[in-house]
Amino acid sequence: MKKSIFVFFLLCCCMNVCSQFHLNFGNDSPIRKLQVAEMAITNLYVDSVDENKLVEDAIRGMIEKLDPHSAYSTAKETKAMNEPLQGSFEGIGVQFNMVEDTLLVIQPTLNGPSEKVGILAGDRIISVNDTAIAGVKMSKEDIMKRLRGKKGSKVRLGVVRRGIGDVLSFTVTRDKIPVHTLDAAYMIKPGVGYIRIGSFGATTYEEFMEALQKLRNQGALESLVLDLQDNGGGYLQAAAQIANEFLQKDDIIVYTEGRSVPRQDFRATGDGHLRTGCRIVVLVNEYSASAAEIVTGALQDQDRGQVVGRRTFGKGLVQRPIEFPDGSMIRLTVAHYFTPSGRCIQKPYVKGEKRDYEEDIEKRFKHGELYSQDSIHFSDSLRYETLRLHRTVYGGGGIMPDFFVPLDTTQYTLFHRQLAAKGVIINTSLKYIDKNRRQLSKQYASFEDFRAGFNVPQEMVDEVVAEAEKQKVKPKNDEELQQTLPMLRTQLKALIARDLWDMNEYFAIINEQNHIVQRALQILDQQ
C-alpha cells in the first residue's frame, strides 16, 4: 500500500514538472506513458532492477527503429568514439603491437614522452607500475588502460631490450599524444603528390596543409592524388575545409536539409591553395563514406577533379549530438547531405532494418558490382549534371567514380584474407623486424636503398605458411597459394618498411600493387 502511494506521489511530481515547461503531457501523451512504465517497473517489479540500464535500454529500443546511423552511446562509449576525431589522447606515446602476449614497441611517438626517456623501437614493455603485462594473457584494452592516464602523471615501465640481459626501468611522464588522421603524404612520382586521409577529425586540415607544404618543398606540384579509400568519414567541418582548398569562391561544397532543419549551404571562400593550376584525382572505394563522400562529390560536381575507384558507401545522413549530464549521448539524424548538383549521398534504407543495411557491401559482392561496371544500373530519375562541364553523374546512394576500377580477387585471395584476419602476416613481420632491425638499418641507409634492394626471404614466406597451418588455415590448392604470394610479399615488405621508417614508406610500397592508385597515375599520364 505504501509503495502505491509512493508511485502516485512520483507521478504527481512528474506532472507538475512537465507543466512548468508547458509541455503537453496529457493522458494520451506517449512520453507520459513511457514515464509511467519506467516508474512502475522501477518501484513495483518483483525483483530489483537497474534503473539507469532500464532507461538506456528504452532509449536504444527507440533508436533501433530509426535510420541505421542514429545511435545512443554510454559515457564510456562516447569518449572512446570521440577520441580519434578530437586529435589527441593522454598517454605514454608509443605505437605497439602484441607479439606472443608481449607488448612490442613499433615506434615511439616523435618527441613524445617515451622517446624522451629513451624507449626505442623494438623494446618490449613487460610491466607497468610493477604489474606484469607480458605472458599473462592480458587483453590489449586492459594494457592500454594501464598505459594511459592524465597528463603529468607518471608511470614506471619495465622494458626488455634485445642484446641487454637486465630489465631496464623507465619512468615516463604522460602527456598529450597527437592522433593523426592523415596516413601518408609523399611524391609518388616527379610532379605528382600523394596524400592519403584516413578520417576527418579536428586536426585533419592542419595536417593536410603541413603535408601540402612538404610536397611543394620537394618540387613543382603539378598533380595531386587525394586518396580517400577506406575513409569512413568524420567531421563535416574538416571535410568542408579540405574541399575549400580546391574550389572557387562561392562554389557549393555541400548542403544539408531535413524535415525540421532548413537548407544550409556550405560554400568555398575562394582562398584555397589548390583552386587552380594543379590537377586533382580523388580515389575512393566501397568503404569511403560520409565526410569522404562530401569531398568527393564536391570536386566531381564542380568539375574540379576526377574520381577513380568504385562506388562509395552511401552514408549521407547528418547526426546532431544530444548530450546528457552523465556524458552519454544520442547522435540523432536530423538531415541529409546533398552534393552541389543536388544528389542525395545517402543510399536507400528501411527504418529499423539495420542488419539488411549493414549487409549492403556483401550484396554488392554477390551482385557483381565490385567486379564489373556493367552490373551497375541507374534509372533516368537519378541522372544529374556536373555544374561546369555538364557531365552526367548519378544519385541514389554513394558517389559513382568517373573511372571504374574493379576489385581483383586474384590479388587478395581467400587464403590471403584468412592470413590477415588471423594476424599471421603482421605477427610474422614483427618477429622478423625484431630479430633483424639492427642488421637491416646497417644494410639500408635509406628507404630508396631498401625499396630497390630488399626482397622478402623465402624462409619468411615459409614461416607464414607454417604458422597458418598451425591455425588450420590452408590454401585450397597450389594455384591459390601461388596467386597469394605476390601480394603477400609486397605486404610483408611494406610492413618492414613501416617499422624501419613510417607510414609514408609503407604506402609507397603497398601502392605499387594498388590498382586504383595505379589507374590514377595512368590517367594523369594520359592528360
C-alpha angles and dihedrals in degrees: 000000000000090000092055091050089050093052091048089052091051091050091052091050091049092051091050092052091048092051090054089061091046091239119157101238098154126158091280096047113125089213092056090049091052092047094050090049093051094048093045092052093044095049106028108029115118094240130041116266135198102248094197092053090046091057093044091051090050091052091048090049091056094044092051090063092058132068122316095257103049106098146169121221132185120236090264093047091047092053093048091047095050098043098080091049099044093066104240149038133191118255147097098296111239135132106222145167134197116251116181093336093312128111108238117194109228096181134343113230111264108263088356125141095264095049090049092060094045107264110154139201108272095034117134117221106211103167140028117201089344092307113122115237098170123086093002100100092245113168121246089241092055091048091051090051089056094047096046123072145132119316110266095026118121131229130189116224128195109211133190115204124194110254094021117094100198125075109252120221124214130179109209124194108216118234143169108296117201118234109213120213095184110082102190145351124184142130102271091190135346110303093003121100125197124206123176119195114197097190140344112255141149094285100039097101093048091048091048094052092048090050091048091053091049091052092049090050088060094058144289113341104214097158138016129207107205107197114204097159112143090004105146095194132243132179119023090211091057091050091049091050092053094046090048090064090066104040140079124249113290094007108146112245097183139324132213130209136168143165093274098017118079120223114284121191123208108204135185117255095215097238097099117139094222101041092115140017100030125089114227131207119182120204121209141161139182091288096055105107149165111346090021089056091049092057092043094047092048095052092044097047092046090048090236097126143012121242121223129187134037135326111291126241098265104233106155105148123119115224123202115204114232107192127203125210092251092060096258119126146198117217100204123190109236105161148005129251117236127191119232092267091054100260116151108229094202116098118223120279140171115234112252094012097106096149093057089049093050091052092057094103090051088051090053088054092051094043091053096239093130092054104038133032088207089070091066116086128179127190120233090248088069094053117119136166131233113246103241110025095026093228116169116258130168136229128196099106134336129004117289111215124237089230117038119213114190123224109257108221091184089063097052104032124189088255091054092049090051091050090053094045092052092049092239096131098049094041091052091050092049092051091049095049091045091055098039106030096111094046093047092049090053095045097047113043092179139023091247089057090051094045092052099037111031121092122181105252118241092237088062091054090046089053091054092051093045093049090047090053090053087056090047094251114136137161112252090236143344091272091062090046092053091048090052098051102074095054091039091056091046092051093047091050091048092050091050090050090051092053093046094044125355146278094297089064092045092056093041087065101034092049090062085074099035106109094200092053092046092049089053091054090050091053092051091049091053095052 
